[in-house]
Amino acid sequence: MTFVNGVPVTSIARTAVDTARTANFADAVLCVDAVLRRLVLPLGHRTGPAVDTLLARHRAALLDRVGPSHHPGGRAARRVIDFASPHAENGGESLLRVVLHELGAPTPELQRIFTRNGRFVARCDAYLAESGTVVEFDGFVKLTDPTMLAGKTPEEALRDRVRRDKRLLALPEVRHVVHCYYIELVKPRLLAALLDDADVALNPRRRAEATRIAARRFDGARG
């Protein structure tokens, strides 16, 4: 048993597994992504063999807690845990991954670091190598939170983003940079339109289904 301020709570591993068993796929992924990030990357973004080994160990431990697939919720939980990643840095990035998956987009590389002549250019939320497309989730908080602005005006922050995009597009492996906001995740057809413009191959059969899933997720609509 774990206690927080004297209140008994489940451990984060138990919470991740319970949520993966019972919640819808998107909510469960958001939870398990956050848990894996806390377990694997408590000090922030890192990559390398040591990170891969630690991730594999924690993923296996969560799967052990789930037990066999035929246990109640076992199949759904295993699907979530296999999909989850510590490299989504916030809930918006986790949801972006889910919606890309639901649209049938290629599996993205998360937190891809781009360099030129050995010098750092940018670290990006998601990279779709087949089309050379960088996808960034941009919450409006980046333009409104004084902490994130770090003394800049919103106009200066936007100008910096444009300059960063130009540096990325100068790289041979980047042909498109797509910026999306929460509304594109709520309405996947809007994200699909942005990805179409960036030559990202989506599964045509899954577009309509992604829209129906989002309607149930955010509006409680049926069908």
N, C-alpha and C positions, 0 to 999 in steps of 0.2 A: 504494500500500500504506500502511495506517495501522498505527502501533505503539502498544501500550499496555504500559507497563513493560517495553519491549523485546520484547514478543511481537507478531508480525504478526497483524493482524486485518482483517476487511473493514470498510469505512466503514459508517456507520449507514444511508446510502442504499442501498448494496449489500445490507446485511443485511436491510433492509425489503423489498426486491424479492425476494431469495432466499426469505425467509420467506413472502411473499405468494404465491409460485409453488408452494411445496411443503407448507405447513402447512394444517391445517383452517381453516375460515373464522374461527372465534372466536379461535384462537391467532394467526392472521395479523393480525386486526384489532387485538388487544392490542398486537402489536409495532408495526404501522404507526401506530396512534394515538400511541404513545409517541415514535416517531421524529418524526412531524409536530409534536408538542408541543415537542420539543427544538429543532427547526429553526425553528418559527414563533413560539413563545411561550417563549423561554428565560428570560425575566424574570418569568413568571407571566401570569395571565389579562389579556387585553386584547381589545378589539373595535374595529371601525372599518374604513374603506376600506383603510388601509395593511396591516392584518392580512389582510383578504380578498385583497388583491393578492399578498402574500407567500405565502399559502396556495396560491393558484392557481399561482404560479410553482413552488413545491416539488412540488405534486401533478403538474404537467405534467412536471417533471424525472423524477419516479419513473416515470411512465407511459412516458416516452421510454426509460428503462432497460429496461422490460418488453419493448418492441418490439411487433410485431404480435400480435393475439389468437391466431393459429394457431401461434405458437411454443409449445413445451412449457410448460404452466402459465400461459400468457399470459392466457387468459380469466379464470381464477380470480384471478390477480394484479390484473388491471384491476378486477374486481368489488370486491376488498378495498380497493384504493387509492381508488376512487371513494367507498366507504362511510366510509373512515377520517376521523377528525377530531382536531385538536389540542385540542379543548375538553373531551375526557374527561380528567379530572385524575389518574386512577389506573386500575389494572387493573380494579377493581370497577366503575367507571363505564363503562369500555369494554365489559365483559361485560354490564352492564345494557343498553346500547344493542343489543348483539347479540341478547339474549333478547327484548327488545321487538320487534325486527325479526322474529325467528323466530315470535313469537306473532301477527304481523300487526297490531301496534299502529300508530297514526299516527306519522309521523316526529316525534321530539321536538325541541324547541329546547333546546340545551345551554347551561348556565351563564346562564340567564335572570336578569336583574337586575330586581327589583320595587321600585318606589318608590311613595310616597304623599305627595301635596302637595310633590313635589320632594325628598323625603327618602328615603334608602336604607332599605329594609325587609329584603331578603334577596337572596342570589344562590343559585340552586337548580340541582341537577344536571341535571334534565330537566323540561321543561314540555310537556304535551300540550294544546294550545290548544283543540281541539275539545270536550274535556270539562272544561276548566279544571282540569286535574290536575297537581300538582307531584309528581314522583317523586324520592325521595332514596335514594341507596345509603348505608347506615349500617353500616360495619364496627364490630365490637365494640371495635376499637382506640380508637375515640373515647371509650370509657368505661373503658379500662384503661391507655392510654399516658399517663404523667405529662406528657409534652411537650404532647400534645393537650389534656389536661385543664387545663393551665396553672394549677395550684394549686387547681382546683375538685375537689370530690368527684364520684363518678359520679352521685349523687343530684342535685347541683346542675346537672350537665351535662344530665341528663334534664329537669329543671325548666326550664332555659333553652330546650331544644328545644320543650317544650310552649308556652312563651310565644311563641317564634318562629312556631310553627304557627298560633297564634291571630292573630298579626299578619298572616300570609299569608292566612288565611281571611277576614279582614276586608276584603280587597281584592276588588273586583267581578270581576276576571278569574280568581280562584282559588276553586274550589268544593270541591276535595279535596286533601289532602296524604297521600301514600302513602310510608311508610318501609319499605324492604326490606333484607334482610340477605343474606349469601352463600347461605344455604339456599334462598331463593326463586329464586336464579339457577341453583342446582344442580337444583332441582325446579320447572320453570316452571309447573306447575299451581298451585303455591302463589302465585306472582306473578300468574297469571291471575285467581285468586280475589280478590286484593287489588284488581286493576284492575277486575274486574266490580263490586265494591262502590263503586268510584269512577266508574262509568258510562263507562269507556273502551271504545270499540268495538274488539274483537279479531276477527281472521279465524277463524271457527269451524273452517274446514278445516285451519288451521295449528296448532291447539292440540295435537292428538295428535302431529303431526309434530315440534313443538318438544320434546315430552317424549321422543320417540325420539332426537332429536338430542342432547339433554342426557344421556341414558343412555349413548350411545356416547362422548360427550365425557368424562364423569366416571367411568363404570364399565366402559367397554369393551364394553357390552352390544350385542348385535346386534338388528336389527329395531326 
